[in-house]
């Protein structure tokens, strides 16, 4: 994870440097927001990857002397099937239509998305 963390840290630093040079001289609010949000989003991913690296240590992919067989074996748990993606996608579509047609439809969409996301989070909580 160290290489990925360094990569996203570099991306965040790039967006921060570009935003520092662009925002003071620009009167474009969309460009300012895009640069600042890009910096924040890449910083969030970099922070996550640094925390994962700190928590789990180096992987075989991080070592230059590692062999292919060092990465073999079970990596994680993958659920066999789930209906929660369907609920979440349906709720997101309804909420998106609610932005166009009215708040009542948006709230229905949020009411569909919330159980879908909760199901994603807690469906295999017994592990």
TIVO-2410 file (N, C-alpha, C; in nm, 3 decimals):
# residues 127
REC num residu      c1      c2      c3 atome chaine
REC   1      X   0.081  -0.120   0.000     N      A
REC   1      X   0.000   0.000   0.000    CA      A
REC   1      X   0.086   0.127   0.000     C      A
REC   2      X   0.213   0.112   0.027     N      A
REC   2      X   0.297   0.231   0.037    CA      A
REC   2      X   0.309   0.302  -0.097     C      A
REC   3      X   0.322   0.227  -0.205     N      A
REC   3      X   0.335   0.290  -0.337    CA      A
REC   3      X   0.207   0.363  -0.374     C      A
REC   4      X   0.093   0.299  -0.347     N      A
REC   4      X  -0.035   0.364  -0.377    CA      A
REC   4      X  -0.054   0.489  -0.291     C      A
REC   5      X  -0.014   0.482  -0.165     N      A
REC   5      X  -0.027   0.597  -0.077    CA      A
REC   5      X   0.062   0.712  -0.124     C      A
REC   6      X   0.183   0.680  -0.166     N      A
REC   6      X   0.271   0.785  -0.220    CA      A
REC   6      X   0.215   0.844  -0.348     C      A
REC   7      X   0.156   0.760  -0.432     N      A
REC   7      X   0.098   0.809  -0.557    CA      A
REC   7      X  -0.015   0.909  -0.530     C      A
REC   8      X  -0.109   0.872  -0.442     N      A
REC   8      X  -0.220   0.962  -0.414    CA      A
REC   8      X  -0.177   1.084  -0.333     C      A
REC   9      X  -0.072   1.072  -0.254     N      A
REC   9      X  -0.019   1.188  -0.186    CA      A
REC   9      X   0.039   1.287  -0.288     C      A
REC  10      X   0.107   1.234  -0.390     N      A
REC  10      X   0.158   1.319  -0.496    CA      A
REC  10      X   0.046   1.385  -0.576     C      A
REC  11      X  -0.062   1.311  -0.602     N      A
REC  11      X  -0.176   1.369  -0.673    CA      A
REC  11      X  -0.239   1.481  -0.590     C      A
REC  12      X  -0.254   1.458  -0.461     N      A
REC  12      X  -0.310   1.561  -0.373    CA      A
REC  12      X  -0.220   1.684  -0.368     C      A
REC  13      X  -0.089   1.662  -0.361     N      A
REC  13      X   0.004   1.775  -0.360    CA      A
REC  13      X  -0.002   1.852  -0.492     C      A
REC  14      X  -0.017   1.780  -0.603     N      A
REC  14      X  -0.029   1.847  -0.733    CA      A
REC  14      X  -0.153   1.936  -0.738     C      A
REC  15      X  -0.268   1.880  -0.698     N      A
REC  15      X  -0.391   1.960  -0.700    CA      A
REC  15      X  -0.382   2.078  -0.602     C      A
REC  16      X  -0.315   2.059  -0.489     N      A
REC  16      X  -0.299   2.168  -0.394    CA      A
REC  16      X  -0.212   2.279  -0.453     C      A
REC  17      X  -0.105   2.241  -0.522     N      A
REC  17      X  -0.017   2.342  -0.582    CA      A
REC  17      X  -0.087   2.416  -0.696     C      A
REC  18      X  -0.160   2.342  -0.777     N      A
REC  18      X  -0.232   2.406  -0.887    CA      A
REC  18      X  -0.341   2.499  -0.832     C      A
REC  19      X  -0.412   2.451  -0.729     N      A
REC  19      X  -0.516   2.535  -0.668    CA      A
REC  19      X  -0.457   2.659  -0.603     C      A
REC  20      X  -0.340   2.646  -0.542     N      A
REC  20      X  -0.276   2.762  -0.479    CA      A
REC  20      X  -0.236   2.867  -0.582     C      A
REC  21      X  -0.203   2.823  -0.702     N      A
REC  21      X  -0.168   2.919  -0.806    CA      A
REC  21      X  -0.288   2.968  -0.887     C      A
REC  22      X  -0.396   2.893  -0.888     N      A
REC  22      X  -0.511   2.926  -0.973    CA      A
REC  22      X  -0.618   3.006  -0.899     C      A
REC  23      X  -0.649   2.964  -0.778     N      A
REC  23      X  -0.761   3.024  -0.704    CA      A
REC  23      X  -0.744   3.174  -0.679     C      A
REC  24      X  -0.628   3.223  -0.636     N      A
REC  24      X  -0.618   3.367  -0.609    CA      A
REC  24      X  -0.636   3.457  -0.732     C      A
REC  25      X  -0.605   3.406  -0.850     N      A
REC  25      X  -0.610   3.488  -0.970    CA      A
REC  25      X  -0.731   3.461  -1.058     C      A
REC  26      X  -0.814   3.368  -1.016     N      A
REC  26      X  -0.928   3.328  -1.099    CA      A
REC  26      X  -1.058   3.382  -1.042     C      A
REC  27      X  -1.149   3.412  -1.132     N      A
REC  27      X  -1.283   3.450  -1.090    CA      A
REC  27      X  -1.383   3.343  -1.129     C      A
REC  28      X  -1.334   3.223  -1.155     N      A
REC  28      X  -1.417   3.111  -1.197    CA      A
REC  28      X  -1.450   3.023  -1.077     C      A
REC  29      X  -1.571   3.031  -1.023     N      A
REC  29      X  -1.602   2.950  -0.905    CA      A
REC  29      X  -1.607   2.800  -0.935     C      A
REC  30      X  -1.643   2.762  -1.056     N      A
REC  30      X  -1.648   2.619  -1.089    CA      A
REC  30      X  -1.509   2.558  -1.092     C      A
REC  31      X  -1.413   2.629  -1.152     N      A
REC  31      X  -1.276   2.579  -1.155    CA      A
REC  31      X  -1.214   2.574  -1.017     C      A
REC  32      X  -1.241   2.675  -0.936     N      A
REC  32      X  -1.191   2.676  -0.798    CA      A
REC  32      X  -1.245   2.557  -0.721     C      A
REC  33      X  -1.376   2.534  -0.732     N      A
REC  33      X  -1.437   2.422  -0.660    CA      A
REC  33      X  -1.384   2.290  -0.710     C      A
REC  34      X  -1.367   2.276  -0.841     N      A
REC  34      X  -1.317   2.150  -0.896    CA      A
REC  34      X  -1.176   2.119  -0.846     C      A
REC  35      X  -1.090   2.220  -0.845     N      A
REC  35      X  -0.954   2.197  -0.797    CA      A
REC  35      X  -0.950   2.165  -0.648     C      A
REC  36      X  -1.027   2.239  -0.569     N      A
REC  36      X  -1.026   2.215  -0.425    CA      A
REC  36      X  -1.087   2.080  -0.391     C      A
REC  37      X  -1.194   2.043  -0.457     N      A
REC  37      X  -1.256   1.913  -0.429    CA      A
REC  37      X  -1.166   1.799  -0.477     C      A
REC  38      X  -1.098   1.818  -0.589     N      A
REC  38      X  -1.004   1.715  -0.635    CA      A
REC  38      X  -0.891   1.696  -0.535     C      A
REC  39      X  -0.843   1.806  -0.480     N      A
REC  39      X  -0.738   1.797  -0.377    CA      A
REC  39      X  -0.789   1.724  -0.253     C      A
REC  40      X  -0.909   1.759  -0.209     N      A
REC  40      X  -0.965   1.695  -0.090    CA      A
REC  40      X  -0.992   1.546  -0.112     C      A
REC  41      X  -1.045   1.511  -0.229     N      A
REC  41      X  -1.075   1.371  -0.256    CA      A
REC  41      X  -0.949   1.287  -0.265     C      A
REC  42      X  -0.846   1.336  -0.333     N      A
REC  42      X  -0.722   1.260  -0.341    CA      A
REC  42      X  -0.652   1.256  -0.204     C      A
REC  43      X  -0.669   1.359  -0.124     N      A
REC  43      X  -0.614   1.355   0.013    CA      A
REC  43      X  -0.684   1.251   0.097     C      A
REC  44      X  -0.813   1.237   0.080     N      A
REC  44      X  -0.888   1.136   0.155    CA      A
REC  44      X  -0.841   0.995   0.118     C      A
REC  45      X  -0.822   0.970  -0.010     N      A
REC  45      X  -0.774   0.838  -0.052    CA      A
REC  45      X  -0.633   0.815  -0.002     C      A
REC  46      X  -0.548   0.916  -0.009     N      A
REC  46      X  -0.411   0.902   0.042    CA      A
REC  46      X  -0.411   0.874   0.191     C      A
REC  47      X  -0.496   0.943   0.266     N      A
REC  47      X  -0.505   0.918   0.410    CA      A
REC  47      X  -0.548   0.775   0.438     C      A
REC  48      X  -0.648   0.726   0.366     N      A
REC  48      X  -0.693   0.589   0.384    CA      A
REC  48      X  -0.581   0.490   0.354     C      A
REC  49      X  -0.510   0.511   0.246     N      A
REC  49      X  -0.403   0.418   0.210    CA      A
REC  49      X  -0.287   0.423   0.309     C      A
REC  50      X  -0.255   0.540   0.361     N      A
REC  50      X  -0.150   0.549   0.464    CA      A
REC  50      X  -0.193   0.476   0.591     C      A
REC  51      X  -0.319   0.489   0.629     N      A
REC  51      X  -0.367   0.419   0.749    CA      A
REC  51      X  -0.366   0.267   0.729     C      A
REC  52      X  -0.402   0.223   0.609     N      A
REC  52      X  -0.398   0.079   0.581    CA      A
REC  52      X  -0.255   0.028   0.582     C      A
REC  53      X  -0.163   0.105   0.528     N      A
REC  53      X  -0.022   0.066   0.530    CA      A
REC  53      X   0.030   0.060   0.673     C      A
REC  54      X  -0.010   0.158   0.753     N      A
REC  54      X   0.035   0.161   0.892    CA      A
REC  54      X  -0.024   0.045   0.972     C      A
REC  55      X  -0.148   0.011   0.944     N      A
REC  55      X  -0.216  -0.095   1.017    CA      A
REC  55      X  -0.168  -0.234   0.975     C      A
REC  56      X  -0.148  -0.256   0.846     N      A
REC  56      X  -0.118  -0.391   0.796    CA      A
REC  56      X   0.028  -0.412   0.761     C      A
REC  57      X   0.106  -0.306   0.750     N      A
REC  57      X   0.247  -0.321   0.717    CA      A
REC  57      X   0.269  -0.341   0.568     C      A
REC  58      X   0.390  -0.384   0.535     N      A
REC  58      X   0.424  -0.403   0.395    CA      A
REC  58      X   0.361  -0.530   0.341     C      A
REC  59      X   0.324  -0.524   0.215     N      A
REC  59      X   0.272  -0.642   0.146    CA      A
REC  59      X   0.383  -0.699   0.060     C      A
REC  60      X   0.355  -0.814   0.002     N      A
REC  60      X   0.454  -0.872  -0.089    CA      A
REC  60      X   0.475  -0.782  -0.211     C      A
REC  61      X   0.372  -0.712  -0.254     N      A
REC  61      X   0.385  -0.624  -0.369    CA      A
REC  61      X   0.474  -0.504  -0.340     C      A
REC  62      X   0.495  -0.471  -0.214     N      A
REC  62      X   0.578  -0.358  -0.176    CA      A
REC  62      X   0.726  -0.392  -0.171     C      A
REC  63      X   0.757  -0.519  -0.169     N      A
REC  63      X   0.897  -0.562  -0.159    CA      A
REC  63      X   0.954  -0.591  -0.298     C      A
REC  64      X   1.072  -0.541  -0.331     N      A
REC  64      X   1.128  -0.570  -0.463    CA      A
REC  64      X   1.178  -0.714  -0.478     C      A
REC  65      X   1.207  -0.783  -0.367     N      A
REC  65      X   1.259  -0.919  -0.375    CA      A
REC  65      X   1.150  -1.025  -0.361     C      A
REC  66      X   1.025  -0.989  -0.364     N      A
REC  66      X   0.915  -1.084  -0.344    CA      A
REC  66      X   0.892  -1.166  -0.470     C      A
REC  67      X   0.854  -1.291  -0.449     N      A
REC  67      X   0.819  -1.380  -0.559    CA      A
REC  67      X   0.668  -1.378  -0.579     C      A
REC  68      X   0.624  -1.431  -0.691     N      A
REC  68      X   0.482  -1.434  -0.722    CA      A
REC  68      X   0.407  -1.520  -0.620     C      A
REC  69      X   0.468  -1.629  -0.577     N      A
REC  69      X   0.401  -1.720  -0.483    CA      A
REC  69      X   0.376  -1.655  -0.346     C      A
REC  70      X   0.447  -1.546  -0.315     N      A
REC  70      X   0.426  -1.477  -0.188    CA      A
REC  70      X   0.289  -1.411  -0.180     C      A
REC  71      X   0.229  -1.382  -0.293     N      A
REC  71      X   0.097  -1.318  -0.294    CA      A
REC  71      X  -0.016  -1.417  -0.305     C      A
REC  72      X   0.013  -1.547  -0.308     N      A
REC  72      X  -0.090  -1.649  -0.322    CA      A
REC  72      X  -0.164  -1.668  -0.190     C      A
REC  73      X  -0.283  -1.724  -0.200     N      A
REC  73      X  -0.362  -1.753  -0.080    CA      A
REC  73      X  -0.483  -1.664  -0.071     C      A
REC  74      X  -0.565  -1.689   0.029     N      A
REC  74      X  -0.686  -1.607   0.045    CA      A
REC  74      X  -0.650  -1.465   0.087     C      A
REC  75      X  -0.710  -1.369   0.020     N      A
REC  75      X  -0.680  -1.230   0.049    CA      A
REC  75      X  -0.787  -1.164   0.134     C      A
REC  76      X  -0.913  -1.196   0.107     N      A
REC  76      X  -1.023  -1.131   0.177    CA      A
REC  76      X  -1.148  -1.215   0.163     C      A
REC  77      X  -1.251  -1.173   0.230     N      A
REC  77      X  -1.382  -1.239   0.221    CA      A
REC  77      X  -1.466  -1.166   0.117     C      A
REC  78      X  -1.521  -1.241   0.023     N      A
REC  78      X  -1.608  -1.185  -0.079    CA      A
REC  78      X  -1.744  -1.251  -0.067     C      A
REC  79      X  -1.851  -1.176  -0.046     N      A
REC  79      X  -1.983  -1.236  -0.028    CA      A
REC  79      X  -2.030  -1.303  -0.156     C      A
REC  80      X  -2.102  -1.414  -0.143     N      A
REC  80      X  -2.144  -1.488  -0.263    CA      A
REC  80      X  -2.248  -1.413  -0.346     C      A
REC  81      X  -2.349  -1.357  -0.283     N      A
REC  81      X  -2.450  -1.280  -0.356    CA      A
REC  81      X  -2.521  -1.188  -0.258     C      A
REC  82      X  -2.576  -1.083  -0.314     N      A
REC  82      X  -2.644  -0.985  -0.231    CA      A
REC  82      X  -2.746  -0.910  -0.316     C      A
REC  83      X  -2.860  -0.877  -0.255     N      A
REC  83      X  -2.961  -0.798  -0.323    CA      A
REC  83      X  -2.950  -0.650  -0.287     C      A
REC  84      X  -2.863  -0.616  -0.198     N      A
REC  84      X  -2.850  -0.477  -0.157    CA      A
REC  84      X  -2.800  -0.384  -0.267     C      A
REC  85      X  -2.716  -0.429  -0.361     N      A
REC  85      X  -2.680  -0.339  -0.470    CA      A
REC  85      X  -2.801  -0.297  -0.554     C      A
REC  86      X  -2.898  -0.386  -0.568     N      A
REC  86      X  -3.018  -0.353  -0.645    CA      A
REC  86      X  -3.097  -0.244  -0.573     C      A
REC  87      X  -3.114  -0.258  -0.442     N      A
REC  87      X  -3.186  -0.156  -0.365    CA      A
REC  87      X  -3.113  -0.022  -0.369     C      A
REC  88      X  -2.982  -0.026  -0.356     N      A
REC  88      X  -2.905   0.097  -0.356    CA      A
REC  88      X  -2.911   0.165  -0.493     C      A
REC  89      X  -2.899   0.088  -0.599     N      A
REC  89      X  -2.905   0.146  -0.734    CA      A
REC  89      X  -3.044   0.201  -0.763     C      A
REC  90      X  -3.147   0.129  -0.724     N      A
REC  90      X  -3.283   0.177  -0.745    CA      A
REC  90      X  -3.308   0.306  -0.666     C      A
REC  91      X  -3.266   0.308  -0.542     N      A
REC  91      X  -3.283   0.427  -0.459    CA      A
REC  91      X  -3.206   0.546  -0.512     C      A
REC  92      X  -3.086   0.520  -0.564     N      A
REC  92      X  -3.007   0.629  -0.621    CA      A
REC  92      X  -3.074   0.685  -0.746     C      A
REC  93      X  -3.129   0.597  -0.828     N      A
REC  93      X  -3.199   0.643  -0.948    CA      A
REC  93      X  -3.323   0.723  -0.912     C      A
REC  94      X  -3.398   0.676  -0.813     N      A
REC  94      X  -3.518   0.749  -0.770    CA      A
REC  94      X  -3.480   0.884  -0.709     C      A
REC  95      X  -3.373   0.886  -0.629     N      A
REC  95      X  -3.328   1.013  -0.570    CA      A
REC  95      X  -3.280   1.108  -0.678     C      A
REC  96      X  -3.212   1.056  -0.780     N      A
REC  96      X  -3.170   1.142  -0.891    CA      A
REC  96      X  -3.288   1.200  -0.967     C      A
REC  97      X  -3.391   1.120  -0.987     N      A
REC  97      X  -3.513   1.173  -1.049    CA      A
REC  97      X  -3.582   1.272  -0.957     C      A
REC  98      X  -3.568   1.251  -0.827     N      A
REC  98      X  -3.627   1.344  -0.731    CA      A
REC  98      X  -3.565   1.481  -0.736     C      A
REC  99      X  -3.437   1.489  -0.772     N      A
REC  99      X  -3.374   1.619  -0.788    CA      A
REC  99      X  -3.442   1.696  -0.902     C      A
REC 100      X  -3.488   1.622  -1.002     N      A
REC 100      X  -3.554   1.686  -1.116    CA      A
REC 100      X  -3.700   1.716  -1.089     C      A
REC 101      X  -3.772   1.617  -1.035     N      A
REC 101      X  -3.918   1.628  -1.027    CA      A
REC 101      X  -3.973   1.679  -0.894     C      A
REC 102      X  -3.897   1.669  -0.788     N      A
REC 102      X  -3.947   1.724  -0.663    CA      A
REC 102      X  -3.887   1.658  -0.541     C      A
REC 103      X  -3.900   1.730  -0.431     N      A
REC 103      X  -3.844   1.684  -0.304    CA      A
REC 103      X  -3.910   1.555  -0.256     C      A
REC 104      X  -4.038   1.537  -0.284     N      A
REC 104      X  -4.109   1.418  -0.238    CA      A
REC 104      X  -4.047   1.291  -0.299     C      A
REC 105      X  -4.010   1.296  -0.426     N      A
REC 105      X  -3.949   1.180  -0.490    CA      A
REC 105      X  -3.806   1.160  -0.441     C      A
REC 106      X  -3.736   1.269  -0.415     N      A
REC 106      X  -3.601   1.259  -0.359    CA      A
REC 106      X  -3.603   1.191  -0.223     C      A
REC 107      X  -3.699   1.226  -0.139     N      A
REC 107      X  -3.708   1.165  -0.006    CA      A
REC 107      X  -3.744   1.017  -0.015     C      A
REC 108      X  -3.826   0.980  -0.111     N      A
REC 108      X  -3.854   0.838  -0.132    CA      A
REC 108      X  -3.726   0.765  -0.172     C      A
REC 109      X  -3.648   0.827  -0.260     N      A
REC 109      X  -3.520   0.768  -0.301    CA      A
REC 109      X  -3.424   0.751  -0.185     C      A
REC 110      X  -3.417   0.852  -0.099     N      A
REC 110      X  -3.333   0.841   0.019    CA      A
REC 110      X  -3.383   0.730   0.111     C      A
REC 111      X  -3.515   0.715   0.118     N      A
REC 111      X  -3.573   0.607   0.198    CA      A
REC 111      X  -3.542   0.469   0.143     C      A
REC 112      X  -3.514   0.459   0.014     N      A
REC 112      X  -3.475   0.332  -0.046    CA      A
REC 112      X  -3.325   0.311  -0.035     C      A
REC 113      X  -3.248   0.418  -0.049     N      A
REC 113      X  -3.102   0.407  -0.043    CA      A
REC 113      X  -3.055   0.372   0.098     C      A
REC 114      X  -3.116   0.429   0.200     N      A
REC 114      X  -3.069   0.408   0.338    CA      A
REC 114      X  -3.068   0.261   0.379     C      A
REC 115      X  -3.175   0.183   0.358     N      A
REC 115      X  -3.166   0.041   0.393    CA      A
REC 115      X  -3.067  -0.035   0.304     C      A
REC 116      X  -3.052   0.007   0.178     N      A
REC 116      X  -2.955  -0.058   0.092    CA      A
REC 116      X  -2.813  -0.040   0.141     C      A
REC 117      X  -2.779   0.081   0.181     N      A
REC 117      X  -2.645   0.107   0.233    CA      A
REC 117      X  -2.625   0.037   0.368     C      A
REC 118      X  -2.728   0.041   0.453     N      A
REC 118      X  -2.718  -0.028   0.582    CA      A
REC 118      X  -2.701  -0.179   0.561     C      A
REC 119      X  -2.768  -0.232   0.462     N      A
REC 119      X  -2.752  -0.374   0.432    CA      A
REC 119      X  -2.612  -0.407   0.384     C      A
REC 120      X  -2.555  -0.320   0.300     N      A
REC 120      X  -2.417  -0.338   0.257    CA      A
REC 120      X  -2.323  -0.344   0.377     C      A
REC 121      X  -2.345  -0.254   0.470     N      A
REC 121      X  -2.252  -0.242   0.582    CA      A
REC 121      X  -2.266  -0.359   0.679     C      A
REC 122      X  -2.390  -0.402   0.705     N      A
REC 122      X  -2.412  -0.499   0.812    CA      A
REC 122      X  -2.449  -0.640   0.764     C      A
REC 123      X  -2.445  -0.671   0.636     N      A
REC 123      X  -2.492  -0.801   0.591    CA      A
REC 123      X  -2.403  -0.915   0.637     C      A
REC 124      X  -2.276  -0.892   0.652     N      A
REC 124      X  -2.184  -0.998   0.700    CA      A
REC 124      X  -2.115  -0.951   0.827     C      A
REC 125      X  -2.192  -0.897   0.918     N      A
REC 125      X  -2.137  -0.842   1.041    CA      A
REC 125      X  -2.102  -0.949   1.144     C      A
REC 126      X  -2.139  -1.073   1.121     N      A
REC 126      X  -2.115  -1.179   1.218    CA      A
REC 126      X  -1.971  -1.229   1.215     C      A
REC 127      X  -1.890  -1.181   1.123     N      A
REC 127      X  -1.751  -1.226   1.113    CA      A
REC 127      X  -1.668  -1.165   1.222     C      A
***
